[in-house]
Amino acid sequence: SINSQTGNIVGTTTAWPGTYSFAITATDSRGASVSATYALEVRAQPLQMTVDNLNMQFQTAGSVAINGTGGAGVISVACSGMPAGMTCGPTGVTGQSGIWQQYGAVWGTPTAYGDFYPTITLTDQAGNTVSQIMRISIAMPPASHYATAWNQTAAGTYTYAHVYVSGGSGNFSLYSCGGTPPGMNCGTSARKNTRDL
């Protein structure tokens, strides 16, 4: 609208970003008038985003929100460089100026471990983009083990127990034991998570 006292054009537009033409006519007290056409460019508020780093465990589900403000229309989310088992996606909300809201999320169950630095990109319907590199740290669970009960046997008779191992990283190449009776020792089974004693 036009302020009749100052002649200023004032207001808060809800129009889609673009260039809009409009005419203004000024009329004096005797009825004389003059008109002119003007162009007003409406720009989307700049996209901003923030996403926290994510600390996870191997093969354990986790997620983190992608928050942002600004933009025009529905905000889409894309990511690159994600570890295996992880992905990202949008919430389908419309960008708003000055209001921080959740535009998307990163989630999944990682099947890789280590530190990864994926790039998260937000894009609005006017083609504006913003990107941020985040860190996803995936740790292996600590190694642990337990042994099955010993078979009771007489001296000179073969016996064994299974030792089951979980966690850790990769294959266990060395397994040692101490304090076993004479003639007993540790051996490696064909399975990754099992050792024979």
Solvent accessible surface area in square Angstrom, and as a share of the most:
residue,aa,sasa,rsa
1,S,107,0.69
2,I,88,0.45
3,N,58,0.30
4,S,103,0.66
5,Q,162,0.72
6,T,86,0.50
7,G,50,0.48
8,N,86,0.44
9,I,91,0.46
10,V,79,0.45
11,G,77,0.74
12,T,132,0.76
13,T,79,0.46
14,T,139,0.81
15,A,44,0.34
16,W,124,0.43
17,P,31,0.20
18,G,31,0.30
19,T,96,0.56
20,Y,87,0.33
21,S,88,0.57
22,F,63,0.26
23,A,73,0.57
24,I,44,0.22
25,T,81,0.47
26,A,60,0.46
27,T,91,0.53
28,D,68,0.35
29,S,122,0.79
30,R,217,0.79
31,G,53,0.51
32,A,60,0.46
33,S,72,0.46
34,V,104,0.60
35,S,71,0.46
36,A,43,0.33
37,T,100,0.58
38,Y,109,0.41
39,A,73,0.56
40,L,88,0.44
41,E,101,0.45
42,V,18,0.10
43,R,187,0.68
44,A,23,0.18
45,Q,93,0.41
46,P,96,0.61
47,L,15,0.08
48,Q,94,0.42
49,M,21,0.10
50,T,60,0.35
51,V,8,0.05
52,D,98,0.51
53,N,77,0.39
54,L,19,0.09
55,N,113,0.58
56,M,17,0.08
57,Q,79,0.35
58,F,42,0.18
59,Q,113,0.50
60,T,71,0.41
61,A,76,0.59
62,G,24,0.23
63,S,71,0.46
64,V,25,0.14
65,A,35,0.27
66,I,0,0.00
67,N,52,0.27
68,G,0,0.00
69,T,5,0.03
70,G,1,0.01
71,G,9,0.09
72,A,9,0.07
73,G,10,0.10
74,V,67,0.39
75,I,1,0.01
76,S,58,0.37
77,V,19,0.11
78,A,59,0.46
79,C,41,0.25
80,S,68,0.44
81,G,56,0.54
82,M,38,0.17
83,P,4,0.02
84,A,59,0.46
85,G,45,0.43
86,M,14,0.06
87,T,59,0.34
88,C,19,0.11
89,G,8,0.08
90,P,79,0.49
91,T,66,0.38
92,G,46,0.44
93,V,47,0.27
94,T,68,0.40
95,G,10,0.10
96,Q,82,0.36
97,S,63,0.41
98,G,71,0.68
99,I,89,0.45
100,W,131,0.46
101,Q,40,0.18
102,Q,76,0.34
103,Y,0,0.00
104,G,0,0.00
105,A,20,0.16
106,V,0,0.00
107,W,114,0.40
108,G,14,0.13
109,T,59,0.34
110,P,0,0.00
111,T,78,0.45
112,A,27,0.21
113,Y,110,0.42
114,G,30,0.29
115,D,88,0.46
116,F,52,0.22
117,Y,135,0.51
118,P,0,0.00
119,T,42,0.24
120,I,0,0.00
121,T,34,0.20
122,L,0,0.00
123,T,43,0.25
124,D,6,0.03
125,Q,112,0.50
126,A,47,0.36
127,G,51,0.49
128,N,62,0.32
129,T,84,0.49
130,V,38,0.22
131,S,62,0.40
132,Q,55,0.25
133,I,116,0.59
134,M,2,0.01
135,R,75,0.27
136,I,0,0.00
137,S,23,0.15
138,I,7,0.03
139,A,56,0.43
140,M,45,0.20
141,P,40,0.25
142,P,109,0.69
143,A,60,0.47
144,S,63,0.41
145,H,119,0.53
146,Y,141,0.54
147,A,59,0.45
148,T,50,0.29
149,A,91,0.71
150,W,114,0.40
151,N,78,0.40
152,Q,184,0.82
153,T,62,0.36
154,A,72,0.56
155,A,111,0.86
156,G,92,0.89
157,T,79,0.46
158,Y,184,0.70
159,T,20,0.12
160,Y,86,0.33
161,A,1,0.01
162,H,50,0.22
163,V,6,0.03
164,Y,56,0.21
165,V,9,0.05
166,S,67,0.43
167,G,26,0.25
168,G,15,0.14
169,S,57,0.37
170,G,36,0.35
171,N,117,0.60
172,F,48,0.20
173,S,113,0.73
174,L,150,0.75
175,Y,55,0.21
176,S,91,0.59
177,C,54,0.32
178,G,71,0.68
179,G,89,0.86
180,T,43,0.25
181,P,80,0.50
182,P,141,0.89
183,G,87,0.83
184,M,49,0.22
185,N,114,0.59
186,C,27,0.16
187,G,35,0.34
188,T,99,0.58
189,S,26,0.17
190,A,113,0.87
191,R,134,0.49
192,K,108,0.46
193,N,76,0.39
194,T,0,0.00
195,R,6,0.02
196,D,50,0.26
197,L,31,0.15
